């Protein structure tokens, strides 16, 4: 490691991630909640779109012994962090089931397949897309800006790719800001049904700060708005037992 990197433990030391220090996107709670959405004990292939240093995908592989995970990342620098994360001695138990593909997840048709985003080849697709509106205060950190800045049609292009690379009946899972809910549902369109949305609230009485969304490819089931997840008790910074279990890989957040 270098002075510009950190090695961070997740799932109480269950796996580790090499991340840039003081710049770029640093994974945390969002990635762990996203990983918790994959509740599947079968041998499955999982695609992590826009994987960054690989925290969410590694969390899935660490919790599910039969999951094979492919980390797709456009940034060459972040893809290198993901490769270095896989090679950490502490990640030896998952290293043979996790790989990195440097690719732009917004590619279409033949270009998408040629880049390794192969049609109908995954059981699960997870994503934590850039969520900052282009009008938000810009960061001088170019690596962070690339990871966080939302572009027009982002959910349409990412969810289109998820639908293309997933087997029929496969599950898409994502975490986003609440204000993106309409765009996400519209992008699911006829690609995904049985959409389940869970709002995440910091404390009772406080507005939601994130939403968890899952959908099933080809399903015609109706949308469900699930009971909210509240992270902390009033006046506390301690996670609720259920959220703490999700955050530390002790439980999955299964669909209804």
C-alpha atoms as one frame of an Amber mdcrd trajectory, in Angstrom:
protein
   0.000   0.000   0.000   1.012   3.626  -0.384   0.428   6.788   1.641  -2.405
   7.648  -0.772  -4.373   4.446  -0.054  -6.212   2.858   2.834  -7.162  -0.769
   3.449 -10.604  -0.792   5.018 -12.312  -3.688   6.798 -15.970  -4.523   6.099
 -18.295  -7.135   7.640 -16.239  -6.875  10.845 -13.109  -8.033   9.061 -14.863
 -10.492   6.764 -13.172  -8.834   3.791 -11.103  -5.743   3.021 -11.043  -3.083
   0.305  -8.174  -0.922  -0.959  -9.462   2.631  -1.457  -7.968   6.006  -2.380
  -7.276   8.173   0.664  -8.848  11.620   0.719 -10.152  11.493  -2.837 -12.451
   9.500  -5.087 -15.549   7.684  -3.890 -15.065   5.793  -0.635 -17.491   2.970
  -0.056 -19.426   2.519   3.149 -22.961   1.916   4.332 -24.590   2.314   0.898
 -22.479  -0.484  -0.583 -23.261  -2.832   2.301 -27.021  -2.204   2.110 -26.884
  -2.789  -1.655 -25.056  -6.092  -1.149 -27.680  -7.181   1.395 -30.309  -7.120
  -1.368 -28.818 -10.266  -2.923 -30.568 -13.032  -0.983 -29.741 -16.175  -2.947
 -27.970 -19.305  -1.730 -27.822 -20.950  -5.175 -24.704 -20.893  -7.358 -25.288
 -17.535  -9.039 -23.451 -15.002 -11.196 -23.651 -11.426  -9.945 -22.711  -8.263
 -11.860 -21.768  -5.143  -9.877 -22.170  -2.179 -12.236 -19.976   0.847 -11.518
 -18.243  -1.195  -8.860 -15.533   1.284  -7.860 -13.038  -0.470  -5.590 -15.430
  -3.420  -5.362 -16.948  -3.111  -1.873 -20.525  -4.146  -2.749 -19.521  -7.035
  -5.001 -16.961  -8.302  -2.504 -19.604  -8.100   0.230 -21.878 -10.364  -1.816
 -19.068 -12.847  -2.460 -18.030 -12.801   1.197 -21.554 -13.555   2.452 -22.608
 -16.008  -0.278 -20.140 -18.857  -0.752 -21.659 -19.932  -4.088 -21.766 -16.488
  -5.721 -19.445 -15.595  -8.604 -19.115 -11.808  -8.909 -17.922  -9.641 -11.801
 -17.021  -6.041 -10.962 -17.644  -3.702 -13.907 -15.920  -0.313 -13.613 -15.268
   2.380 -16.234 -12.472   4.225 -14.418  -9.117   2.570 -15.040  -7.829   3.854
 -11.702 -10.774   2.521  -9.697 -10.676  -0.790 -11.579  -7.058  -1.100 -10.455
  -8.124  -0.533  -6.846 -10.678  -3.335  -7.284  -8.005  -5.693  -8.623  -5.726
  -4.835  -5.714  -8.597  -5.419  -3.291  -9.156  -8.924  -4.678  -5.456  -9.741
  -4.268  -5.327  -8.796  -0.574  -4.352 -11.817   1.566  -7.427 -11.165   3.740
  -9.617 -11.708   0.656  -8.119 -15.060  -0.345 -11.395 -16.818   0.514 -13.224
 -14.919  -2.261 -10.448 -14.172  -4.750 -11.225 -17.062  -7.089 -14.885 -16.001
  -7.350 -14.434 -12.269  -8.046 -13.105 -10.664 -11.226 -12.824  -7.153 -12.660
 -13.858  -5.979 -16.118 -12.972  -2.445 -17.180 -16.049  -1.345 -19.140 -18.530
   1.481 -19.544 -21.897   0.150 -18.388 -23.746   2.583 -20.682 -22.550   0.809
 -23.835 -25.201  -0.721 -26.075 -25.694  -3.705 -28.383 -22.516  -5.264 -29.841
 -20.184  -2.809 -28.087 -21.674  -3.781 -24.748 -21.243  -7.513 -25.423 -17.725
  -7.004 -26.760 -16.822  -5.189 -23.519 -17.789  -8.239 -21.448 -21.332  -7.168
 -20.547 -22.719 -10.305 -22.141 -26.432 -10.758 -22.833 -28.416 -12.946 -20.407
 -25.426 -14.105 -18.384 -26.179 -12.956 -14.808 -28.732 -13.962 -12.168 -28.322
 -10.700 -10.218 -27.244  -7.199 -11.186 -26.489  -4.682  -8.432 -25.731  -0.999
  -8.841 -25.027   2.138  -6.859 -25.151   4.708  -9.684 -23.778   8.251  -9.378
 -26.483  10.174  -7.532 -25.423  13.822  -7.358 -27.347  16.143  -9.657 -25.129
  17.981 -12.113 -26.204  21.247 -10.462 -24.939  20.178  -7.034 -21.799  21.778
  -5.641 -18.932  20.400  -7.695 -15.963  18.754  -6.083 -12.435  19.659  -7.266
 -11.603  15.949  -6.975 -11.958  14.642 -10.547 -12.039  10.983  -9.486 -14.811
  11.701  -6.985 -16.730  13.841  -9.463 -16.762  11.006 -11.996 -18.099   8.594
  -9.389 -20.785  10.940  -8.046 -22.040  13.126 -10.914 -25.356  12.076 -12.412
 -25.891  12.540 -16.142 -29.163  12.819 -18.048 -30.704   9.438 -18.709 -28.347
   7.698 -16.286 -30.910   5.323 -14.821 -32.326   4.556 -18.256 -28.898   3.524
 -19.573 -27.797   1.589 -16.476 -31.126  -0.246 -16.078 -31.180  -0.996 -19.827
 -27.802  -2.697 -19.434 -28.992  -4.561 -16.339 -31.961  -5.897 -18.302 -29.772
  -6.948 -21.216 -27.144  -8.874 -19.240 -29.595 -10.600 -16.891 -31.259 -13.947
 -17.385 -35.093 -13.918 -17.514 -36.373 -13.944 -13.952 -33.144 -12.422 -12.637
 -33.086  -9.686 -10.015 -31.886  -6.101 -10.338 -31.008  -4.300  -7.098 -29.980
  -0.684  -6.597 -29.591   2.038  -3.990 -30.295   5.669  -4.834 -31.603   8.959
  -3.504 -35.375   9.275  -3.005 -35.696  12.034  -5.625 -34.717   9.531  -8.334
 -37.685   7.247  -7.706 -39.755   8.373 -10.707 -36.829   8.041 -13.115 -35.996
   4.580 -11.771 -39.563   3.286 -12.105 -39.814   4.741 -15.623 -36.518   3.103
 -16.630 -37.723  -0.266 -15.358 -40.658   0.047 -17.763 -41.424  -3.372 -19.234
 -37.947  -4.657 -18.463 -38.574  -5.233 -14.754 -41.698  -5.858 -12.725 -42.490
  -6.771  -9.160 -40.621  -3.614  -8.156 -40.083  -3.341  -4.402 -39.050   0.002
  -2.910 -37.845   0.547   0.648 -37.176   4.026   2.026 -34.252   4.391   4.435
 -34.713   6.969   7.198 -31.948   8.120   9.573 -34.286   8.278  12.591 -38.017
   8.191  13.345 -39.690  11.319  12.018 -36.808  12.215   9.686 -37.128  12.218
   5.909 -35.734   9.355   3.854 -32.154   9.736   2.610 -31.928   6.644   0.389
 -34.176   4.129  -1.327 -33.511   0.452  -1.964 -35.090  -0.862  -5.175 -35.354
  -4.400  -6.521 -37.107  -5.716  -9.617 -37.449  -8.999 -11.494 -36.729  -9.220
 -15.222 -39.883  -9.991 -17.164 -42.189  -9.933 -14.141 -45.637  -8.373 -14.497
 -46.250  -8.147 -10.740 -47.263  -4.806  -9.299 -45.015  -2.384  -7.444 -44.753
  -2.715  -3.651 -43.762   0.036  -1.220 -42.243  -1.819   1.714 -42.056  -0.817
   5.353 -39.274   1.742   5.837 -35.900   0.917   7.330 -34.936   3.239  10.203
 -31.191   3.267  10.799 -30.989   4.716  14.321 -33.182   5.165  17.350 -34.116
   8.742  18.191 -31.157  10.573  19.704 -28.747   7.724  18.906 -25.991   7.062
  16.380 -26.111   3.318  17.009 -27.552   1.261  14.157 -30.722  -0.705  14.717
 -30.041  -4.461  15.103 -31.498  -5.257  11.657 -29.567  -2.536   9.829 -26.416
  -3.542  11.705 -26.930  -7.119  10.496 -27.232  -5.890   6.894 -24.192  -3.654
   7.290 -22.038  -6.471   8.639 -23.106  -9.292   6.358 -25.004 -11.288   8.964
 -28.336 -11.086   7.111 -29.819 -10.471   3.691 -32.779  -8.225   2.924 -34.919
 -10.725   1.040 -37.778  -9.730  -1.235 -41.342 -10.137  -0.004
